[in-house]
Amino acid sequence: MPPKVVYRLVALLTVAGIIWVPQQLPAQVVQGQVVDSATGAPVARGFVVLLDSLGNEVARALSSGAARYIIQAPEAGRFQLRSERIGFRASSSDFFSLSDGETLDLVLRVAALPVRLSTVVVRGRDRCHAAQGEGTVLVWEEIRKALAAAVWADEQELFFYRTYKYSRELNERRSRRIAEIGTARAGVADAPFRSVSAAQLAREGYIVERGDDAWYYIPDAYTLLDAEFLDTHCFHVVRDQDERPRQVGLAFEPVGGRTLPDVEGTLWLDETSSELRELDVRHTE
């Protein structure tokens, strides 16, 4: 059996020194403040997502400490804003129109309704042949928000990484390490590793023989969010009270009938804060 790989994930998106500054942009812009719908007070930092008339994300921005945001739309049209904060249910604005070159000031009022993952109960196993339970959908939504935040931060190159890149030689059964050569690096950059596209992984598999070498691929945030990955894997909620007493996991596995090497694993969330803690992934053959 191929070795299991565990990745520790950044639990909170912390971007220092971001200050909201109004700008005159030569395009269509929506800007404003995110406030609590009950009290009118500015809410904690989070993402404001711009959706088109079909509900597709077209842009997003991280609000400032004063809950101010500014988003540039790619074109004129009819849009909707959605507030996404990890640990809280998403809130959306009414639809609005944005003309060419227009700057629209809009207060986004959100309900501070916390997500309570501690109440999610495992009831058997949700497979591809059964409708996904409410718990599975709830846990996936928190994971999706965290992965989308990671993709955004990757594109902004805002994370500080310490990475270790290695070349490892295993025995014939791939159960024991024979030798390893590696180098360490630190700095602000884009993602320390990037998977190939989800379409290529679905087409070729996650273990690819190239000459005398075997290439092992794992999914990154881009892949996990891709429709190709979602269409080729089943998801269900799991718990491990012995090893992870205050976490809830979303396990995934290949759909039935796939013959190519694939991956299965679990994304683990803190049930109190909804922070994405760990990706535990294994290759299947």
C-alpha positions in Angstrom: 0.0 0.0 0.0 1.4 3.5 -0.9 2.3 5.6 2.1 -0.2 8.0 3.6 0.5 11.7 3.3 -0.8 14.2 5.9 -0.7 17.9 5.3 -1.0 20.5 8.0 -3.1 23.4 6.8 -3.1 27.1 7.9 -6.1 27.4 10.1 -6.7 31.2 9.8 -6.1 33.5 6.9 -4.1 36.3 8.5 -2.9 39.0 6.1 -1.0 41.8 7.9 -1.0 45.4 6.8 -4.0 45.4 4.5 -5.6 48.8 4.6 -8.7 49.8 2.7 -8.0 52.8 0.6 -10.7 54.2 -1.7 -9.5 54.4 -5.3 -10.8 55.9 -8.5 -10.8 52.9 -10.9 -11.5 53.2 -14.6 -14.0 50.4 -14.4 -17.2 49.3 -12.7 -16.7 49.1 -8.9 -18.9 48.2 -5.9 -17.6 49.3 -2.5 -18.9 49.8 1.0 -19.0 48.2 4.4 -20.1 44.9 5.9 -22.3 45.4 9.0 -24.4 43.2 11.4 -28.0 43.3 10.2 -29.2 43.4 13.9 -26.9 46.0 15.4 -25.4 47.9 12.5 -21.9 47.3 13.8 -19.0 46.4 11.5 -18.4 42.7 11.4 -15.1 40.9 11.7 -12.8 40.5 8.6 -14.0 38.1 6.0 -14.5 37.7 2.2 -17.0 39.6 0.1 -17.8 37.7 -3.0 -19.3 39.1 -6.2 -21.7 36.8 -8.0 -23.1 37.2 -11.5 -26.8 36.7 -12.4 -26.3 33.0 -12.6 -24.7 32.7 -9.2 -21.2 32.2 -10.5 -18.3 33.9 -8.6 -16.6 36.6 -10.7 -14.5 38.4 -8.0 -13.8 38.5 -4.3 -12.1 40.8 -1.8 -11.0 40.6 1.8 -12.6 43.3 3.9 -10.4 45.5 6.1 -10.4 45.7 9.8 -13.1 48.3 9.6 -15.2 45.9 7.5 -14.7 48.0 4.4 -14.5 46.3 1.0 -13.9 47.2 -2.7 -14.5 44.9 -5.6 -14.0 45.6 -9.3 -16.4 43.8 -11.6 -15.1 42.4 -14.9 -17.9 43.9 -16.8 -21.2 45.7 -16.4 -24.2 43.6 -15.5 -26.5 42.3 -12.8 -24.8 41.1 -9.6 -25.2 40.0 -6.0 -22.8 40.2 -3.0 -22.2 37.4 -0.6 -20.5 37.6 2.7 -18.3 34.5 3.5 -16.8 34.2 7.0 -15.5 30.9 8.3 -17.6 29.7 11.2 -20.7 31.8 10.1 -23.5 31.1 7.6 -23.2 33.0 4.3 -25.4 36.1 3.8 -26.3 37.6 0.4 -27.5 41.0 -0.8 -30.3 41.6 -3.2 -29.4 41.7 -6.9 -28.2 45.1 -8.2 -27.1 46.5 -11.6 -23.7 47.9 -12.3 -23.1 50.1 -15.4 -19.9 50.6 -17.4 -17.6 52.8 -15.3 -20.0 53.1 -12.4 -18.9 53.1 -8.8 -21.7 51.9 -6.5 -21.6 52.3 -2.7 -23.4 49.4 -1.0 -23.8 48.4 2.6 -23.8 44.6 2.9 -26.0 43.7 5.9 -25.3 40.2 7.2 -26.8 38.0 9.9 -24.3 36.8 12.5 -25.5 33.2 12.5 -22.7 30.8 13.7 -22.2 27.4 12.1 -22.5 24.7 14.7 -20.5 21.7 13.5 -20.6 20.1 17.0 -24.2 19.2 16.2 -23.3 17.3 13.1 -24.1 13.6 13.6 -22.7 10.7 11.6 -25.6 8.6 10.4 -24.1 5.7 8.4 -22.2 6.6 5.3 -23.4 8.9 2.6 -22.2 7.4 -0.7 -22.7 8.3 -4.4 -25.8 6.2 -4.5 -27.5 8.1 -1.7 -28.5 11.7 -1.3 -26.0 13.8 0.7 -27.2 14.5 4.2 -27.5 17.9 5.7 -24.4 17.4 7.7 -22.3 16.6 4.7 -23.5 19.7 2.9 -22.8 21.9 6.0 -19.3 20.6 6.5 -18.5 20.9 2.8 -19.6 24.5 2.8 -17.1 25.4 5.5 -14.4 23.5 3.7 -15.2 25.2 0.4 -14.9 28.7 2.1 -11.5 27.8 3.5 -10.3 26.4 0.2 -11.5 29.4 -1.8 -9.7 31.7 0.7 -6.5 29.6 0.2 -6.8 30.0 -3.6 -7.3 33.7 -3.3 -4.3 34.1 -1.0 -2.2 32.0 -3.3 -3.0 34.3 -6.2 -2.1 37.3 -4.1 1.1 35.7 -2.9 0.4 36.7 0.7 1.5 33.6 2.6 4.9 33.0 4.2 6.1 29.4 3.6 8.8 27.2 4.9 9.0 24.3 2.4 11.0 21.1 2.1 11.4 19.7 -1.3 12.8 16.1 -1.4 13.6 13.2 -3.7 12.9 9.9 -1.9 13.9 6.4 -2.9 11.6 3.6 -1.6 11.9 -0.2 -1.7 10.1 -2.2 -4.3 7.0 -2.5 -2.2 7.1 1.2 -1.4 6.8 0.5 2.3 10.3 1.5 3.5 12.5 4.6 2.7 15.9 3.7 1.4 17.3 7.2 0.8 16.3 10.8 0.7 17.8 14.1 -0.6 16.1 17.4 0.2 16.4 21.1 0.3 14.6 23.7 2.5 13.4 27.1 1.5 11.5 30.0 3.2 9.8 33.1 1.9 6.7 34.8 0.6 5.5 33.2 -2.6 2.7 31.4 -4.2 1.7 27.9 -3.2 4.7 25.7 -2.3 3.3 23.0 -4.5 0.7 22.9 -7.3 -1.1 19.9 -8.6 -1.7 19.2 -12.2 -5.3 20.0 -13.4 -8.2 18.0 -12.1 -9.1 17.0 -15.6 -5.6 15.5 -16.2 -5.8 13.7 -12.9 -9.2 12.2 -13.7 -7.9 11.2 -17.2 -4.5 9.7 -16.2 -4.8 8.9 -12.5 -2.9 10.0 -9.4 0.0 7.6 -9.9 1.6 7.8 -13.3 4.5 5.6 -14.5 7.1 7.6 -16.5 10.0 5.4 -17.6 11.5 4.0 -14.5 9.8 6.6 -12.2 6.4 6.6 -10.6 4.9 10.1 -10.2 2.5 10.4 -7.2 0.1 13.3 -7.4 -2.1 14.8 -4.7 -5.0 17.3 -4.9 -4.4 20.9 -4.0 -7.1 23.5 -3.2 -7.7 24.2 -6.9 -8.3 20.5 -7.5 -10.5 20.0 -4.5 -12.8 22.8 -5.7 -12.9 21.6 -9.3 -16.1 20.1 -10.6 -14.1 17.3 -12.2 -12.9 16.2 -8.7 -16.3 16.6 -7.2 -17.9 14.5 -9.9 -15.4 11.6 -9.5 -15.4 11.3 -5.7 -18.0 10.5 -3.0 -18.2 12.4 0.3 -19.4 11.6 3.7 -19.0 13.0 7.3 -16.8 11.1 9.7 -15.7 11.4 13.3 -12.8 10.0 15.4 -13.6 10.5 19.0 -10.3 8.8 20.1 -7.8 10.7 18.0 -9.8 13.8 17.1 -12.4 14.4 19.9 -13.3 18.0 18.8 -13.0 17.7 15.1 -15.4 16.7 12.3 -14.1 15.3 9.0 -15.3 15.1 5.4 -14.0 11.9 3.9 -13.8 11.4 0.2 -13.1 8.3 -2.0 -13.3 7.5 -5.8 -16.7 6.8 -7.3 -17.3 3.1 -8.1 -16.0 1.8 -11.4 -12.9 3.9 -11.6 -9.9 1.7 -12.5 -7.1 4.3 -12.5 -5.0 5.0 -9.4 -6.8 7.6 -7.3 -6.9 9.2 -3.9 -9.0 8.9 -0.8 -8.7 10.8 2.4 -10.3 13.2 4.9 -10.5 17.0 5.4 -10.6 17.7 9.1 -12.3 20.8 10.6 -12.3 22.2 14.1 -15.9 21.8 15.2 -15.9 25.0 17.3 -14.1 27.5 15.0 -14.8 25.7 11.6 -11.1 26.1 10.8 -9.7 23.7 8.3 -6.9 21.9 10.1 -5.6 19.0 8.1 -5.8 17.1 4.8 -5.2 13.3 5.3 -4.7 11.7 1.9 -3.9 8.2 0.7 -3.3 6.8 -2.8 -5.4 3.9 -4.0 -4.4 1.4 -6.6 
